[in-house]
Amino acid sequence: MTQQMSTSTHARETLVLGLPLIGSSLAQMALHVTDTVIMGWYGVVSLAAVVLGASSFFIVYVVGAGFAKAVMPMVAAALGRGDETQVRRDTRMGLWLSAAYGVLVLPIFWWSGPILLALGQNPEVSAIAQDYMRVAGFGMVPALAVTVLQSYLAALHRTQMVLWVTLAAVGLNIVVNWALVFGNWGFPEMGAQGSAVATVLVQILSLVVLVLYAGLVPDLKRFHLFQRFWRPDWHAMGQVWRLGVPIGLTGLAEGGMFQASALMMGWIGTVQLAAHGIALEVTALTFMMHVGISSAATIRVARFEGQGDRRALRRAARVALVISFGVAVASVILFLSVPGPIVALFLDLNKPESAEILAIGVVLLAVSALFQLADGMQVMALGLLRGVQDTKVPMGLAAVSYWLIGIPCSYVLAFPLGFGGVGLWLGLVVGLVCAAASLMWRFWRLVR
């Protein structure tokens, strides 16, 4: 009975912490979904360009987000040890590293057009994508800073605030997109560039709100997060760097696999790329639910690691995995039962290209049902490993799974074997299964 009650307590605490994180992850994804939906109504070429530009932004972002994701287990572990000074030091240097990274990568966005052309993309799509990315690049610093503060607040169990700020951002993003993309309410019609302006504006306003909250709320003032913010802390910076770089590169390995799939889908055709983008957006929505649970698992495991309670750590991990498994099963049922209506939400069905995009998207969504369990398990394993601050070996396992197995399988199935877009997605399934198996083995080997 004691064990059952303890397991029940773990489940309750994981859900109390995780549900707002799931909500904020879904809301964060909704920012990109609204961009895709609005651009789908605007035009197929613009949709393909924004899909390409936004996915390219994400690839660059995910590397820098490694510093933000490192802050979460470091802050949780410091709280577990009762070291509040270290909480401030780690978070502050996470902000420093994120800002420096955001400035350094700006040239990539400015000269993105030639890069996309060199990767074999359609010239018209590449030109519009460059217009989008030149604006979106200025949002990298605020986007990363927002992620650091979200990690900091989540580790302090302030997940409700993270959720409300993200939900407000979604509402604002819809309004500004509607105004600037189509030129409504007297604003100029900016197309893809308008979508980028909306994104940057939302990122800046979100950062302002989180800074004010972290700095002014009475219960958080004891951390003195922004006191003498300009002073470097080289030791803490080194710790965030050592943990964050492998996290960022792991994210690059995974995100790069999906970006490579987008580039290869672009070789097949613009309509196929648009369908790929829609199916990927839908799949990413369910993935974000796993991300929220994984973040909760990271915080709880890191807290028990800081306290030195390995038994509670293992039980917390098992409970989080069961919750993630339930989400995966529900996603499979949804994707196989109503794929058509889901894809149709992203399209203006009166346009002639929409019927073909819908047909391709339905098939891709059915294939994505195959990797729901593996996708959930690999992100859960990564979250658990971050909780025990193990990031270097997982980076290697992820790179091998995604790039030495997943990408080659996608290419061979799509082109030499002639399965096209379906074969490309089946290769993703293979890579994710390998990642899930190897990363889970790594975590349980460490904690046992």
ABEGO torsion letter per residue (X at the ends): XAAAAAAAAAAAAAAAAAAAAAAAAAAAAAAAAAAAAAAAAAEAAAAAAAAAAAAAAAAAAAAAAAAAAAAAAAAAAAAAAGBAAAAAAAAAAAAAAAAAAAAAAAAAAAAAAAAAAAAGBBAAAAAAAAAAAAAAAAAAAAAAAAAAAAAAAAAAGAAAAAAAAAAAAAAAAAAAAAAAAAGBGGBBBAEAAAAAAAAAAAAAAAAAAAAAAAAABAAAAAAGAABGAABBBAAAAAAAAAAAAAAAAAAAAAAAAAAAAAAAAAAAEAAAAAAAAAAAAAAAAAAAAAAAAAAAAAAAAAAAAAAGBAAAAAAAAAAAAAAAAAAAAAAAAAAAABAAAAAAAABBAABAAAAAAAAAAAAAAAAAAAAAAAAAAAAAAAAAAAAAGBAAAAAAAAAAAAAAAAAAAAAAAAAAAGAEAAAAAAAAAAAAAAAAAAAAAAAAAAAX
